[in-house]
Amino acid sequence: MSLGQLVRIWRRRFILTTALLLVALAGSAAAVQKFPRTYQSTSSVVLLASRAAAKLSGNPYLAFSSSLTLTADLLSRELMAPATVRDLSASGVPGTYTVALAPYTTSTTGSVLVVTVTGIHKTTVERALYAVTGEIGVELSRMQASVAPRSRIRAETISVTPQATLSVSQTARLMVPVIAVALLLALGIPVVVDGRRVTKQLRAAPALPEGNHRTADQMAYSTLRN
């Protein structure tokens, strides 16, 4: 069925189509109000060279190297490991979090880890952000337990946005399927109703002589078009 035929059906069933669209929009709006909102909060942590490695310049921000990038990658994998996720959850860290290298991270710009926490409760998201961010330092210390303090890589928090904000993308991801199904039903029901009307008309049409089969087909086609 072409788009033109669908448009003609919707126009012919204007009252039904309009009523169904209004019901679909009202139902979608009511459903959206029931959806849990998703909140998000982020922080950034940079890995700095050890004091021993930065002693030449005295400035750890001038001593970035590929080893820091590798350490940051190991940290992100460790923090995202199922065992760590379970431990943090058991210790009261709610919601969902990710720890990943910043897209701009290179061996010359530094090794930055971005922590993103999402959840349906604003206050718990904010609390979880601090817990996960602090876990980076804990995990880094564990990895370097056998290294002398002066030779250890350090982690420093460079930005924190504890005020959780509404995640539009996460919320829209739940809304789109509901609205799509509602509109599909609102526009599909008139087509089904009109199709049944045409079927009844064809069944009720008087039988034609055998030589007029071509005319009957033409009549059916004309009925469907109109």
N, C-alpha and C positions, 0 to 999 in steps of 0.2 A: 504494500500500500504506500502510495507516494505521499509526500508532505502536503501537496495540494488537496488530496482526498481527505487527509486528516483535518486540515483546516476547515473544509466544507462540513465535515461531521461536527466539529466543535461549534461552528456557526449555527448549524441546524439545531444542535442541542445546547444552545447558548445558556439557557437558564440552568440546566443541569450542570454544565461545565463550570459556570460561574459559582454556583453553590458549592460544588466539590472543591474548587480552588480556595474558596473562603474557609471551608472546613479544614482543608489541608494546611493552610497558613496558620489558622488558629491552633490547630493541633500541634504543629511544629513549634510554634511559639511557646505553648504550654510545656511541651517535652523539653525544650531547651532550658526552661526555667528549672526543671528538675535535674538537669545534668550537673554533676559535680564540677566546680571550677578547678582548673589546674593552675597552680602557682609555681613560679620559678625564681631562683636566686643563684647568683654566681660569685665566684672569687677567682683570683689569679695568684699563683705562687711561682716564684722564679728560683732556680737552683743556682747557687753561687759557688765559685771555686773555693777550695780550702785556703786557709790562711797561709799555709806553706806554699801553695801554687801561686798565690797572689802577692807574695812578699817582694817581688821585683818592682812592681809598680805601686804596691800598697793599696791598690784599688781593685776589689774583687770583680767590679763591673767591666774591667779591662782584661779579664782572664777567662773569657768564655771559650769553650773548646768542644769538640765533638764528643768527648767523654761525658760532658754534662748532658748533652742531648740523649745519649745512650742511657744514662742514669734516669733521666726523666721518663723515658719510654718504659724502662723497667718498673719504675714506680707506678706509672699509670696502669700497667698490666697487673701488677700485684694488688693494687687497690680495687681493680675491677674483677679480680678473681672471685669465684663463687664462695670460697672459704672466707675471704675478707668481708664480702657482702653479708654473709650470714653472721659473722662476728659483730659487725656494726649494727645489724638489725637486732641482734640479741641484746646489745648494749643500749638499745633505745633509740637508734637512729632510724626515723621513719622515712617514707617516701622513696623515690628512686633517684640515684645520683650517677653521674659520669665524671671520670677524671681522664682528661685527654690532653695531648700536646696542642698548644695553640697553633693555628694554621701558619702563622708567621715565624715559627720557631726554626732557627738554623744554628749552625755552630758559631756563627758570628753575631747573631742578634740575641743569643741567650736561649736558655731552655725553660720555657714557661709552661706551666700546667694550668689548665682551666677546669675548675670544679663547677659543675652545674647540678643543682638539686631541684627536683620537681615533686609536687605532691598536691593533695586536695585541701590541705589545711595550711593556711598562711603561716601561723606561728610555728608549726612543726617543721616546715620547710626552712625557716630562718634558723631554728635550733640545729637542724641537721647540717646546714651549711658549715657552721663553726666546727661541728664534730668531724666532718669529712676533711675539711681543710686542716685541722689539727692532726688528723691521722697521717697526713703526708709527712710531717716532721717525725712522727713516731716510727713510721715505716722506714724512713731514711736512716734514722738512728739504729734501728734493728739491723738494717743491711750493712752498716758500717761498725758493728759492735766490736770487731777485732781491730779496727783502725784507730790510730792515735788521734785524739781530739784535734790537734793542730792540722792533721791531714784529711779531715773529714769534709765532704761536700756539705754545704749549708742550704737550708730552705728559708726563704723570706716571703711573706705575704705582701704583694704589691697592691692589691685592690680587693675590696670586699663590698658587695651590694647586699647587705643582710635584709633590706626591705624587700620582701618577696613581691613580685609583680604578677599580674594575671598573664598567663601564657595564651595568647590569642590562637596560635597555630595548634596547640594541643586541644583547646576547646573546640575550634572549628573542625578538627578531625572527627569529633564525635557528632557534631551537628550536621555535617554535610550528608552522611548516609540517611539520616532520618528525614531531612528535607527532600532529598532525592526520591525516596520511596513514597513520600506523601504526594509529591507532584506527579509521579508516575501513575499512582492510583487515580488521582484526580483527573488526569488526562486520558487514562486508559479505560475507565468505566464508561464514559460516553461512547467510545468506539465500540465496546462490547454490546451496549444497549442498542446502538444503531444497527449493529450487525445482526442481532436477533430480530429486529424489526424487518430488515430486508429478507431474512430467511423465512419469516412468517408470510410475507407478501408473496414470495416465490412459491411457497407451498399452497397458498390459497388461490393462486392464479389458475384459471381454467386450462384443462389439457388441450393441446393443439394437435392438429392432424400431423401424421408422420412426415409429410412433405414440408412442414413449417418448422422443423427443428432449428434451422438457421435463424428464423425470426424470433424464436423463443430465446436463443442465446443472446441475440441483440437486445431483446427486452431486459434480460437479466443484467447485462452489462450497463444498459442505460439506467436501470434502477440503482445499481451500485454507485454509478457516477453521481447521481442526483442525491 
